[in-house]
Amino acid sequence: MSEVAGHFDFIELRQAIMKAREQQRITREELAEELGISARHLQSIEKEGQYPSFQLFIQLVTMFHISVDQYIHSDSPIEKTTLRRQLDALFDTFDDSELTIIAGTAQGICKAKKPGE
């Protein structure tokens, strides 16, 4: 992500917002209604590069657990990426038996990739 001549490049961040919405299978219309904005306004943010208000921006990144650090400070180490934050939020919805299944799957993936990396 870059800042050119005082202009913040919002492309990657707006793409992350759209991708997170789509991954959660929320339509643009559903999200717009929940946020109290028009679907057209949301489309102009996601597709046409319109900057959202600060309040709307905060609502979107909070709702979808998007780490803005990775977009604003792309050259700095990141504590947790957006994907890791989204997974953490999902993990919070699982009980211990479901987490045991996920842990076993993750361990299996780690064992499978060790020999050949």
C-alpha positions in Angstrom: 0.0 0.0 0.0 1.4 3.3 -0.8 0.9 7.0 -0.2 1.6 9.1 -3.2 1.8 12.9 -3.0 -0.3 12.9 0.1 -2.9 10.6 -1.4 -3.5 7.3 0.5 -4.0 4.3 -1.7 -7.2 2.6 -0.4 -7.3 -0.2 -3.1 -5.9 -3.1 -1.0 -7.9 -2.2 2.1 -11.2 -1.9 0.2 -10.5 -5.2 -1.5 -9.9 -6.8 1.9 -13.2 -5.4 3.1 -15.0 -6.8 0.1 -13.3 -10.2 0.4 -14.2 -10.5 4.1 -17.8 -9.6 3.3 -17.9 -12.3 0.6 -16.2 -14.9 2.7 -18.9 -14.4 5.4 -21.5 -14.8 2.6 -23.0 -11.4 3.3 -24.5 -9.6 0.3 -23.7 -6.0 -0.3 -27.4 -5.2 0.3 -27.5 -7.0 3.6 -24.4 -5.3 4.8 -25.6 -1.9 3.6 -28.8 -2.4 5.5 -27.0 -3.4 8.7 -24.8 -0.3 8.4 -27.6 2.1 7.5 -26.2 3.1 4.2 -27.3 2.4 0.6 -26.0 -0.6 -1.3 -24.9 1.8 -4.0 -22.7 3.7 -1.5 -21.1 0.4 -0.3 -20.5 -0.6 -3.9 -18.8 2.7 -4.6 -16.5 2.1 -1.6 -15.7 -1.5 -2.6 -15.5 -1.2 -6.3 -14.9 2.5 -7.3 -12.5 3.6 -4.6 -14.7 6.1 -2.8 -13.4 6.7 0.7 -15.8 5.8 3.5 -16.4 8.2 6.4 -14.1 7.5 9.3 -17.0 6.1 11.4 -18.0 3.7 8.5 -14.4 2.7 8.0 -14.1 1.8 11.7 -17.3 -0.2 11.6 -16.2 -2.2 8.6 -12.7 -3.1 9.8 -14.1 -3.9 13.3 -16.9 -6.0 11.9 -14.6 -8.0 9.7 -11.6 -8.1 12.0 -9.4 -6.4 9.5 -5.9 -5.4 10.6 -5.3 -2.0 9.0 -1.6 -2.0 10.1 -0.7 -4.4 7.3 -2.1 -1.9 4.8 -1.0 1.4 6.4 2.4 0.2 7.7 3.2 -2.4 5.1 6.9 -2.3 5.8 6.6 -2.8 9.6 6.3 -6.1 11.3 2.6 -7.0 12.0 1.4 -8.6 15.2 -1.4 -10.4 13.5 -2.6 -10.3 9.9 -6.2 -9.9 9.0 -6.6 -13.6 8.2 -5.2 -14.5 11.7 -7.6 -12.1 13.3 -10.5 -13.4 11.4 -9.6 -17.0 12.3 -9.3 -15.9 16.0 -12.8 -14.5 15.8 -14.1 -17.7 14.3 -12.3 -19.9 16.9 -14.1 -17.9 19.6 -17.4 -19.3 18.3 -16.3 -23.0 18.6 -16.6 -25.2 21.7 -13.7 -27.3 22.9 -14.7 -30.4 21.0 -14.8 -28.4 17.7 -11.5 -26.8 18.6 -10.0 -30.3 19.1 -11.0 -31.3 15.6 -9.4 -28.1 14.2 -6.3 -28.6 16.2 -6.0 -32.2 14.9 -6.4 -31.0 11.4 -3.8 -28.3 11.8 -1.3 -30.8 13.3 -2.0 -33.1 10.4 -1.2 -30.4 7.9 2.0 -29.5 9.8 3.1 -33.2 9.8 2.3 -33.6 6.1 4.4 -30.6 5.0 7.5 -31.3 7.1 9.1 -33.9 4.9 9.1 -32.0 1.6 8.4 -28.5 2.9 
